[in-house]
């Protein structure tokens, strides 16, 4: 353990000294504790959110849209100037490959630049309800928007939430995950360095049951945008209900991949594996249920098994590593348990399934072998539960009606993939799949211009796209009577006594 731990507390309108616990932060690739983060309790949350509300009222809400846009673009530029620094922080903190972390910095900058272009495009309308009366409908910022992120895409999801919040004139307070918050703290510091006033972008961290309710329930928070699991979402929903606050929820999924009979398996296998092994499979969009025509199931299993065995987890900073580390020892143990239960339930393990062995400074790290399960039935735990690790399962099907029903058979529906050339089948499946995003002959192509979110228990509301400007604003109707007002009770006359 280092003699001097890195410490992070809160970034906002001022300097804060909270009373919450110091939570240890572990480097997943080494297992060594190297930093601590102050857990934001109710007192610290109140100071940060109150500071954000003051920043909104004292100036940010009066900044012209094009000036907000200029500052957002400058923030994006500063992030890219610090890309190496941010990527190193994230890789050390979370265990992602360095190149994956660097890509997330670029994505955050892309989101800021896209929404900067929409900063002056929050439009209203006028409704001439009567000849002498008009209703002006405007979209107004909430003031303070709260975001809650998962650890697996800190910088990307920071950009996804902060960019539309700032573009619409809000201040933004982020609860970074208790596992891996340091890149978020640094991004907020860089926002100030870019010229964004202190308090407009703030970051706190802490455990969900402590920091989450305090942030969501704060009276100055107008709306909340959440990314995480269903259990955490229920806690957020409960806390928001007391203040009748609108929510946007992205809650993960157990995403189906449908291979058509005409698919080129040799071409598609690398995409199937990358979809599940990028960031060690810690991705809401992972395509972990691969449906293949029964007659081609053995061929696919052989190709995937051979390719999976060549993928090597290791030092996240080494260009030769194919996967980095899993975020915690608890998650490694959970994956071992789920794979064991899947095999007990009838699945065949063709590759992986165990903690990966590493040496030297990474001997104590949290690595997991890329894992392939075949002969899966729909009732198997590996076909039903989001494992959130590098585990992919193959399921055989016989016809399109069957596979569509099975793909839709779970109570989640975030993304889906279709691979093949049969246009009739593609259109039929794309229209019938119960998922917020359907990718055809591609995967994980998330862009700031395209709305993203889930069906069913995968959440509600959408992030991204011009339509999300309505998520970060609320409507106001101003009715203007421009004629001679009628006198109320004009026919009423006092009665003689």
URPE-V607314 format. One record per backbone hydrogen bond with DSSP energy under -1.0 kcal/mol. CO is the residue of the C=O (numbers start at 1). NH is the residue of the N-H. E is the energy in kcal/mol with one decimal. If there is no record, write none. Layout:
BEGIN
co={CO,CO}
nh={NH,NH}
e={E,E}
END
This chain:
BEGIN
co={6,8,11,21,23,25,25,27,27,28,32,34,35,36,37,41,42,43,44,45,46,47,48,49,50,51,52,53,54,55,56,59,60,64,65,66,67,68,69,70,71,72,73,74,75,76,77,78,80,82,83,84,85,86,87,88,89,90,91,95,97,98,99,100,101,102,103,104,105,106,107,108,109,110,111,112,113,115,116,118,121,125,127,127,130,132,133,134,135,136,137,138,140,143,144,145,146,147,148,153,154,155,156,157,158,159,161,162,163,164,165,166,171,172,173,174,175,181,182,183,184,185,186,187,188,189,190,191,192,197,200,202,203,204,205,207,207,211,212,213,218,223,224,225,226,229,230,231,232,233,234,235,236,237,240,246,248,250,255,256,257,258,260,263,264,265,268,269,270,271,273,274,277,278,279,281,283,286,288,289,290,291,292,293,294,296,297,298,299,300,301,302,303,304,305,308,312,312,315,316,318,323,328,329,330,331,332,333,334,335,336,337,338,339,340,341,342,343,348,351,354,359,360,362,366,367,371,372,372,373,374,377,380,381,389,390,392,393,394,395,397,399,400,401,402,403,404,406,411,413,413,414,416,417,418,419,422,423,424,425,426,427,428,429,433,437,439,444,447,448,452,455,456,458,460,463,465,466,467,468,474,476,478,480,487,489}
nh={36,38,203,39,37,34,35,30,31,366,27,6,25,8,23,45,46,47,48,49,50,51,52,53,54,55,56,57,58,60,61,62,63,68,69,70,71,72,73,74,75,76,77,78,79,80,81,82,83,86,87,88,89,90,91,92,93,94,95,325,101,102,103,104,105,106,107,108,109,110,111,112,113,114,115,116,117,118,119,121,123,137,129,135,133,482,130,480,127,478,125,476,474,171,222,173,225,175,227,157,158,159,160,161,162,163,165,166,167,168,170,169,145,202,147,204,149,185,186,187,188,189,190,191,192,193,194,196,195,200,172,174,11,176,40,210,211,215,216,217,221,146,248,148,250,233,234,235,236,237,238,239,240,241,245,224,226,228,289,417,291,419,263,265,268,269,272,273,274,275,277,278,280,281,282,283,286,288,393,257,395,259,397,296,297,300,301,302,303,304,305,306,307,308,309,311,322,323,318,98,321,314,332,333,334,335,336,337,338,339,340,341,342,343,344,345,347,346,374,372,369,362,363,365,326,356,392,350,351,394,348,380,383,385,391,371,373,290,376,292,294,403,404,405,406,407,408,409,457,436,455,437,439,258,441,260,426,427,428,429,430,431,432,433,435,416,418,446,450,465,463,458,459,251,249,452,468,469,470,472,140,138,136,134,490,492}
e={-2.8,-2.9,-2.4,-3.4,-2.2,-2.1,-1.4,-1.5,-3.2,-3.2,-2.8,-2.0,-3.1,-1.9,-3.1,-2.7,-2.3,-1.8,-2.4,-3.0,-2.3,-1.8,-2.1,-2.7,-2.1,-2.2,-2.0,-2.4,-2.8,-2.3,-2.1,-1.2,-1.5,-2.2,-2.5,-2.0,-2.2,-2.3,-2.5,-2.2,-2.4,-2.3,-2.4,-2.5,-2.5,-1.9,-2.0,-1.4,-1.3,-2.9,-2.7,-2.2,-2.2,-2.6,-2.5,-2.1,-2.1,-2.8,-1.4,-2.3,-2.3,-2.7,-1.6,-1.5,-1.6,-1.8,-2.0,-2.4,-2.1,-2.1,-2.4,-2.0,-2.2,-2.5,-2.4,-1.7,-1.2,-1.1,-1.1,-2.0,-1.2,-3.3,-1.9,-2.7,-1.7,-1.9,-1.6,-3.2,-3.0,-2.9,-2.1,-2.6,-2.7,-2.8,-2.9,-2.6,-2.4,-3.2,-2.1,-3.1,-1.9,-2.1,-2.4,-1.6,-3.0,-2.0,-1.3,-2.8,-2.4,-1.6,-2.6,-1.6,-2.7,-2.7,-2.5,-2.6,-1.9,-1.6,-2.1,-2.3,-2.0,-1.9,-2.3,-1.5,-1.3,-1.9,-1.7,-2.1,-1.7,-1.9,-3.3,-2.7,-2.2,-3.0,-3.0,-1.3,-2.5,-2.2,-2.9,-2.4,-1.7,-2.4,-1.9,-2.3,-2.2,-2.2,-2.1,-1.3,-2.0,-3.0,-2.1,-2.3,-2.7,-1.8,-2.0,-1.7,-3.2,-2.2,-2.0,-2.1,-3.8,-2.4,-1.7,-1.1,-1.9,-2.1,-2.3,-2.4,-2.4,-2.4,-2.2,-2.1,-1.7,-1.4,-2.0,-2.1,-1.2,-1.4,-2.3,-3.0,-3.1,-2.8,-2.0,-2.1,-1.3,-2.4,-2.6,-2.2,-2.1,-2.9,-2.4,-2.1,-2.0,-2.8,-2.1,-1.5,-2.9,-1.3,-1.9,-2.7,-1.5,-2.3,-1.5,-2.4,-2.1,-2.2,-2.3,-2.1,-2.5,-2.6,-2.2,-2.4,-2.2,-2.2,-2.2,-1.6,-2.2,-1.7,-2.6,-2.0,-2.8,-1.5,-1.9,-1.6,-3.6,-1.7,-2.2,-2.2,-1.2,-2.2,-2.7,-1.8,-1.7,-2.5,-2.6,-2.8,-2.6,-2.7,-1.7,-2.4,-2.6,-2.4,-2.5,-2.0,-2.3,-2.7,-1.8,-1.3,-2.7,-1.2,-2.4,-1.5,-3.1,-2.9,-3.2,-2.9,-2.6,-2.7,-2.1,-2.7,-3.0,-2.0,-1.4,-2.3,-1.4,-1.4,-2.4,-1.5,-1.9,-3.6,-2.7,-2.4,-1.3,-2.1,-2.7,-2.8,-1.6,-1.6,-1.5,-1.2,-3.1,-2.7,-3.1,-2.2,-1.1,-1.6}
END
